[in-house]
Amino acid sequence: MTGAAPRHVLYVQPNSEVGGSDIALARTVEAMAGTGQKSTVVLPGDGPLVQRLRDAGASVEFVPMQQLRTLRSLRYQGRYVAHFLPSVFRLARVIRIAQPDLVHSNSLFCLYGAFAAALARKPHLWHVREMAPQVPVLTAAYALMVRSLSRTILAMSDPCLEPLFRRPPAQSVVMPDALDAPSFLAHLDRDRLRRDLGLASDVPIIGTAARLDPWKGIHILIDAAAKVMVRHPQAVLVIAGGAPAGLEAYEAELKAQVQRLGIVTRVLFLGWRYRLQDMADVMAGFTIFCHSAIQPEPFGLVLIEAMSVGTPVIAANAGGPRSIIEDGRSGILTTPGAADDLALAIQSLLDDPIRAKEIGAAGAARQSAEFSIPTFVQRLSDIYDRTTRDT
């Protein structure tokens, strides 16, 4: 970009929440601001990250959108179909007015950016941050659409591409997300979570941070925690995160599960109590961080967050976590969906605090070495240059 006008990227994010893709978008905008890049972010409405995006210098626009989800809700799906084309046309108008160098769709399940970029005749980058479900015929058709409407297909990990393509297309590239650890840890208060929850320093905290979505497997973690509590009756399970729109029933099921297991007083549902800037304190407050997804996680941003504060992590052995964690060294990998396996891993760390501390330290070192912002910025800049280069 030497000697040229600053690059202008328009990001399309189909929800205004605080999930992994939302947080990654905010961090991307912040990181790329240091290169002089101009960013425009299009969201479906106001939300918890809007001010942060504006503070990073981004222009924020609102266009009604929904994330494509495989919900068994005729109301949700009907509303999606009815509003899709009007939203695409409105987004295309925003693109024509903004005149970005490229359009970056920040989710595999964000179709708006691809179609609007085509209407506005702008290069399109489709960021694959999710694992595509395997549906006969439909998955192949979706993959063809992604390939046809993208100059670049950017995936967080190799497993993100595998459900879509037998062979990765020529325009695909893999780049993991990163964490600005110095900023993330700048105001770290390791004792805050315990103070807030009224927990003594010797109470083991089994923790997780996730949207309450069935595929995240929080029900598996609850079953595992109940088993661990037999041996460690003082342990508590802390669940940071709430249910996104349409998934409130799952949160109710989790609370009913806790009732059935008789551990109501040992499980704390925090909902959206803590904001994004509080997550370092939350991660540092956990004795162990657990990831219990029952489907392959595309990457696992929360893992590198927990690793950065030195909290030992346990994750399901599938998808992105396999590229993040060195099993037995910088974390522990367990069988997806196996509560017994997860319980044994948690118990092994609670029984051996020295090993837990060593794993936490190794995780922090790996995060610093492999998932840093300078490397991320250089790689994404190169990808953007390739996307906008004349072909």
C-alpha positions as CSV (number, residue, x, y, z in Angstrom):
1,M,0.0,0.0,0.0
2,T,3.1,2.3,-0.1
3,G,2.3,5.6,-1.8
4,A,-1.4,4.7,-2.1
5,A,-4.4,5.9,-0.3
6,P,-5.2,4.0,3.0
7,R,-7.0,0.8,2.4
8,H,-10.8,0.9,3.1
9,V,-12.5,-2.3,4.2
10,L,-16.2,-2.7,4.8
11,Y,-17.0,-5.4,7.3
12,V,-20.4,-7.1,7.4
13,Q,-21.4,-8.7,10.7
14,P,-24.9,-10.3,10.8
15,N,-25.4,-9.9,14.6
16,S,-24.7,-7.4,17.3
17,E,-23.7,-9.7,20.1
18,V,-20.5,-10.6,22.0
19,G,-19.8,-14.0,20.6
20,G,-16.4,-15.2,19.2
21,S,-16.9,-13.7,15.7
22,D,-18.1,-10.3,17.1
23,I,-15.1,-10.1,19.4
24,A,-12.7,-11.1,16.7
25,L,-14.2,-8.4,14.4
26,A,-13.6,-5.7,17.0
27,R,-10.0,-6.9,17.5
28,T,-9.4,-7.0,13.8
29,V,-10.6,-3.4,13.4
30,E,-8.4,-2.3,16.3
31,A,-5.4,-4.1,15.0
32,M,-5.7,-2.9,11.4
33,A,-6.2,0.7,12.5
34,G,-2.5,0.7,13.2
35,T,-1.8,0.3,9.5
36,G,-3.8,3.4,8.6
37,Q,-6.7,1.3,7.3
38,K,-10.1,2.9,7.2
39,S,-12.9,0.5,8.4
40,T,-16.6,0.6,8.0
41,V,-18.6,-1.9,9.9
42,V,-22.2,-2.8,9.1
43,L,-24.3,-4.4,11.9
44,P,-28.0,-5.2,12.2
45,G,-28.4,-2.8,15.1
46,D,-26.9,-1.2,18.1
47,G,-25.0,-3.5,20.5
48,P,-22.3,-3.9,23.1
49,L,-19.4,-3.6,20.6
50,V,-20.6,-0.5,18.7
51,Q,-18.7,2.0,20.9
52,R,-15.6,-0.1,20.9
53,L,-15.7,-0.2,17.1
54,R,-16.1,3.6,16.9
55,D,-13.3,4.1,19.4
56,A,-11.1,2.2,17.0
57,G,-11.9,4.7,14.3
58,A,-14.5,2.6,12.5
59,S,-17.6,4.1,10.9
60,V,-20.6,2.0,12.0
61,E,-23.8,1.6,9.8
62,F,-26.9,-0.4,10.6
63,V,-28.8,-2.6,8.1
64,P,-31.4,-5.1,9.3
65,M,-29.8,-8.6,9.1
66,Q,-30.1,-12.0,10.7
67,Q,-27.5,-14.7,11.0
68,L,-28.4,-17.8,9.0
69,R,-29.1,-20.5,11.6
70,T,-30.3,-24.0,11.5
71,L,-33.1,-23.3,14.0
72,R,-36.3,-25.3,13.9
73,S,-38.3,-22.1,14.1
74,L,-40.6,-21.3,11.2
75,R,-41.0,-17.8,12.5
76,Y,-37.2,-17.2,12.5
77,Q,-36.7,-18.8,9.1
78,G,-39.7,-17.1,7.6
79,R,-38.5,-13.7,8.8
80,Y,-35.1,-14.4,7.4
81,V,-36.4,-15.2,3.9
82,A,-38.9,-12.4,3.8
83,H,-36.3,-9.7,4.7
84,F,-33.3,-11.1,2.9
85,L,-33.5,-9.3,-0.5
86,P,-34.5,-5.9,1.0
87,S,-31.5,-6.1,3.4
88,V,-29.2,-7.0,0.5
89,F,-30.4,-4.0,-1.5
90,R,-29.9,-1.7,1.5
91,L,-26.5,-3.1,2.1
92,A,-25.5,-2.7,-1.5
93,R,-26.5,1.0,-1.3
94,V,-24.3,1.4,1.8
95,I,-21.4,-0.1,-0.1
96,R,-21.9,2.1,-3.1
97,I,-21.9,5.2,-0.9
98,A,-18.9,4.1,1.2
99,Q,-16.9,2.9,-1.8
100,P,-14.6,0.5,0.1
101,D,-11.7,-1.3,-1.6
102,L,-13.3,-4.7,-0.6
103,V,-16.2,-6.2,1.4
104,H,-15.3,-8.6,4.2
105,S,-18.1,-10.9,5.4
106,N,-17.3,-11.9,8.9
107,S,-19.2,-15.2,9.0
108,L,-19.8,-18.1,6.8
109,F,-23.5,-17.7,7.6
110,C,-23.6,-14.1,6.5
111,L,-25.0,-14.2,2.9
112,Y,-25.8,-10.5,2.8
113,G,-22.2,-9.3,2.1
114,A,-21.6,-11.6,-0.8
115,F,-24.7,-10.7,-2.7
116,A,-24.4,-7.0,-1.9
117,A,-20.8,-6.9,-2.9
118,A,-21.7,-8.5,-6.2
119,L,-24.4,-5.9,-6.8
120,A,-22.0,-3.0,-5.9
121,R,-19.2,-4.6,-8.0
122,K,-16.7,-4.8,-5.2
123,P,-14.2,-7.6,-4.4
124,H,-15.5,-9.9,-1.7
125,L,-13.7,-11.8,1.0
126,W,-15.8,-14.5,2.8
127,H,-14.4,-15.3,6.3
128,V,-15.2,-18.9,7.3
129,R,-15.5,-18.8,11.1
130,E,-17.8,-21.7,11.5
131,M,-18.1,-25.4,10.6
132,A,-20.7,-25.9,7.9
133,P,-23.3,-28.6,8.7
134,Q,-23.4,-31.6,6.5
135,V,-26.7,-31.5,4.6
136,P,-27.0,-33.6,1.4
137,V,-27.0,-31.4,-1.7
138,L,-27.4,-28.2,0.3
139,T,-23.8,-28.1,1.6
140,A,-22.4,-28.7,-1.8
141,A,-24.6,-25.9,-3.2
142,Y,-23.6,-23.6,-0.4
143,A,-19.9,-24.3,-1.1
144,L,-20.4,-23.5,-4.8
145,M,-22.0,-20.2,-3.8
146,V,-19.1,-19.3,-1.4
147,R,-16.6,-20.1,-4.1
148,S,-18.5,-18.2,-6.8
149,L,-19.1,-15.0,-4.8
150,S,-15.7,-14.7,-3.2
151,R,-12.4,-13.5,-4.5
152,T,-10.9,-14.8,-1.3
153,I,-12.1,-17.4,1.1
154,L,-10.4,-16.9,4.5
155,A,-10.7,-19.7,7.1
156,M,-9.6,-19.6,10.7
157,S,-8.3,-23.2,10.5
158,D,-8.1,-26.1,8.1
159,P,-11.1,-27.9,9.7
160,C,-13.3,-24.9,8.7
161,L,-12.8,-25.7,5.0
162,E,-13.1,-29.5,5.3
163,P,-16.9,-29.7,5.6
164,L,-17.4,-27.4,2.6
165,F,-14.8,-28.5,0.0
166,R,-13.2,-31.8,-0.9
167,R,-10.2,-29.8,-2.0
168,P,-9.6,-26.3,-0.8
169,P,-10.3,-23.8,-3.7
170,A,-7.4,-21.9,-5.1
171,Q,-8.7,-18.6,-3.6
172,S,-8.8,-20.1,0.0
173,V,-6.3,-19.2,2.7
174,V,-6.0,-20.3,6.3
175,M,-5.1,-17.7,9.0
176,P,-5.8,-18.1,12.7
177,D,-7.1,-15.4,14.9
178,A,-4.9,-13.7,17.4
179,L,-5.0,-11.8,20.7
180,D,-3.5,-8.5,21.6
181,A,-2.3,-9.9,25.0
182,P,-0.7,-6.6,26.3
183,S,-4.0,-4.8,25.8
184,F,-6.1,-7.7,27.0
185,L,-4.0,-7.9,30.2
186,A,-3.4,-4.2,30.7
187,H,-5.8,-3.8,33.7
188,L,-5.9,-7.4,34.9
189,D,-7.4,-8.0,38.3
190,R,-6.9,-11.7,39.1
191,D,-9.0,-11.6,42.3
192,R,-12.0,-9.7,40.9
193,L,-14.1,-12.7,40.0
194,R,-13.8,-14.2,43.4
195,R,-14.6,-10.9,45.1
196,D,-17.6,-10.4,42.9
197,L,-19.0,-13.9,43.6
198,G,-18.0,-14.0,47.2
199,L,-15.8,-17.1,46.7
200,A,-12.8,-17.8,49.0
201,S,-9.3,-18.2,47.5
202,D,-9.2,-21.9,48.0
203,V,-12.5,-22.7,46.2
204,P,-11.8,-24.4,42.9
205,I,-13.6,-22.6,40.0
206,I,-14.3,-24.7,36.9
207,G,-15.2,-22.1,34.4
208,T,-16.4,-21.5,30.8
209,A,-17.3,-18.5,28.7
210,A,-19.6,-19.1,25.8
211,R,-23.0,-18.3,24.2
212,L,-25.5,-20.8,25.5
213,D,-25.9,-22.6,22.2
214,P,-26.5,-26.4,22.2
215,W,-23.5,-27.2,20.1
216,K,-21.3,-25.5,22.7
217,G,-22.0,-28.6,24.9
218,I,-22.6,-26.7,28.2
219,H,-24.8,-29.6,29.2
220,I,-21.8,-31.9,28.9
221,L,-19.7,-29.6,31.1
222,I,-22.5,-29.6,33.7
223,D,-22.6,-33.4,33.8
224,A,-18.8,-33.5,34.1
225,A,-18.8,-30.9,36.9
226,A,-21.3,-32.9,38.8
227,K,-19.0,-35.9,38.7
228,V,-16.0,-33.8,39.8
229,M,-18.0,-32.3,42.7
230,V,-18.3,-35.8,44.3
231,R,-14.5,-35.8,44.8
232,H,-14.2,-32.0,45.2
233,P,-17.4,-30.9,47.0
234,Q,-16.1,-27.3,47.4
235,A,-15.7,-26.8,43.6
236,V,-18.1,-24.5,41.7
237,L,-19.0,-24.3,38.1
238,V,-19.2,-20.7,36.7
239,I,-20.8,-20.2,33.3
240,A,-20.2,-16.8,31.8
241,G,-22.5,-16.1,28.8
242,G,-26.2,-16.1,27.9
243,A,-28.5,-17.4,25.3
244,P,-28.7,-15.6,21.9
245,A,-32.1,-14.8,20.5
246,G,-34.0,-18.0,19.6
247,L,-32.1,-20.2,22.0
248,E,-33.6,-19.2,25.3
249,A,-35.1,-22.7,25.7
250,Y,-31.6,-24.2,25.9
251,E,-30.7,-22.0,28.8
252,A,-33.8,-23.1,30.6
253,E,-32.9,-26.8,29.9
254,L,-29.4,-26.2,31.4
255,K,-30.9,-24.7,34.6
256,A,-33.4,-27.6,34.8
257,Q,-30.4,-30.0,34.4
258,V,-28.7,-28.4,37.3
259,Q,-31.8,-28.8,39.4
260,R,-32.0,-32.5,38.6
261,L,-28.4,-33.1,39.5
262,G,-28.8,-31.4,42.8
263,I,-26.0,-28.9,42.3
264,V,-27.9,-25.6,42.2
265,T,-25.8,-24.0,44.8
266,R,-22.6,-25.0,43.1
267,V,-23.4,-23.7,39.6
268,L,-23.4,-20.0,38.8
269,F,-25.0,-18.7,35.6
270,L,-23.5,-15.2,35.1
271,G,-25.4,-14.4,31.9
272,W,-24.0,-11.3,30.2
273,R,-22.9,-9.8,33.5
274,Y,-19.4,-9.2,32.4
275,R,-18.5,-7.1,29.4
276,L,-15.8,-7.8,26.8
277,Q,-13.3,-5.6,28.6
278,D,-13.9,-7.7,31.8
279,M,-13.0,-11.1,30.3
280,A,-9.3,-11.1,31.3
281,D,-10.5,-10.8,34.9
282,V,-13.0,-13.6,34.4
283,M,-10.5,-15.9,32.7
284,A,-7.9,-15.3,35.4
285,G,-10.4,-16.0,38.1
286,F,-11.0,-19.6,36.8
287,T,-8.9,-22.4,38.3
288,I,-9.5,-24.3,35.1
289,F,-11.1,-23.2,31.8
290,C,-13.2,-25.8,30.0
291,H,-14.3,-25.9,26.4
292,S,-16.9,-28.7,25.9
293,A,-18.3,-28.3,22.3
294,I,-20.0,-31.4,20.9
295,Q,-19.3,-30.2,17.3
296,P,-15.9,-29.2,16.0
297,E,-15.1,-25.6,17.1
298,P,-13.8,-23.5,14.1
299,F,-11.0,-22.0,16.1
300,G,-11.4,-21.2,19.8
301,L,-10.7,-17.6,20.6
302,V,-11.7,-18.1,24.3
303,L,-8.9,-20.7,24.5
304,I,-6.1,-18.3,23.7
305,E,-7.7,-15.7,26.0
306,A,-7.6,-18.2,28.9
307,M,-4.1,-19.2,27.9
308,S,-2.9,-15.6,27.9
309,V,-3.6,-15.3,31.7
310,G,-2.0,-18.6,32.5
311,T,-5.2,-20.5,33.2
312,P,-4.9,-24.2,32.2
313,V,-7.4,-25.1,29.5
314,I,-9.2,-28.3,28.6
315,A,-10.9,-28.5,25.2
316,A,-12.7,-30.9,23.0
317,N,-10.4,-32.7,20.7
318,A,-11.8,-31.6,17.3
319,G,-11.6,-28.7,14.9
320,G,-9.6,-25.6,15.8
321,P,-8.5,-26.5,19.4
322,R,-6.3,-29.2,17.9
323,S,-4.3,-26.5,16.2
324,I,-4.1,-24.4,19.4
325,I,-3.4,-26.9,22.1
326,E,-0.4,-29.2,22.4
327,D,-2.1,-32.0,24.2
328,G,-0.7,-32.6,27.7
329,R,1.7,-29.6,27.4
330,S,-0.2,-26.4,26.8
331,G,-3.6,-27.8,27.6
332,I,-5.6,-31.0,27.6
333,L,-7.7,-32.4,24.8
334,T,-10.7,-34.6,25.6
335,T,-13.2,-36.6,23.6
336,P,-16.1,-34.4,22.3
337,G,-19.3,-35.1,24.1
338,A,-17.8,-37.4,26.7
339,A,-18.6,-36.1,30.1
340,D,-16.6,-38.8,31.9
341,D,-13.5,-38.0,29.9
342,L,-13.9,-34.3,30.6
343,A,-14.5,-35.0,34.3
344,L,-11.3,-37.0,34.5
345,A,-9.3,-34.2,32.9
346,I,-10.7,-31.6,35.3
347,Q,-10.1,-33.9,38.3
348,S,-6.5,-34.6,37.2
349,L,-5.7,-30.9,37.3
350,L,-7.5,-30.2,40.6
351,D,-5.6,-33.2,42.1
352,D,-2.3,-31.9,40.9
353,P,-2.0,-28.1,41.2
354,I,1.7,-28.2,40.2
355,R,0.9,-29.8,36.9
356,A,-2.0,-27.4,36.4
357,K,0.3,-24.5,36.9
358,E,2.9,-25.9,34.4
359,I,0.2,-26.4,31.8
360,G,-1.1,-22.8,32.4
361,A,2.5,-21.4,31.9
362,A,3.0,-23.4,28.8
363,G,-0.3,-22.2,27.4
364,A,0.7,-18.5,28.0
365,A,4.0,-19.1,26.3
366,R,2.2,-20.7,23.3
367,Q,-0.3,-17.9,23.0
368,S,2.5,-15.3,22.9
369,A,4.6,-17.1,20.4
370,E,1.9,-18.3,17.9
371,F,-1.1,-16.1,18.2
372,S,0.2,-12.5,18.4
373,I,-1.1,-9.3,16.7
374,P,2.0,-8.3,14.7
375,T,1.9,-11.6,12.8
376,F,-1.9,-11.4,12.3
377,V,-1.7,-7.8,10.9
378,Q,1.0,-8.7,8.4
379,R,-0.8,-11.8,7.2
380,L,-4.2,-10.0,6.9
381,S,-2.6,-7.1,5.1
382,D,-1.1,-9.5,2.5
383,I,-4.5,-11.2,2.1
384,Y,-6.3,-7.9,1.6
385,D,-3.7,-6.9,-1.0
386,R,-4.2,-10.1,-2.8
387,T,-8.0,-9.7,-2.7
388,T,-8.0,-6.2,-4.2
389,R,-5.2,-6.9,-6.8
390,D,-6.5,-6.8,-10.4
391,T,-6.9,-10.3,-11.8
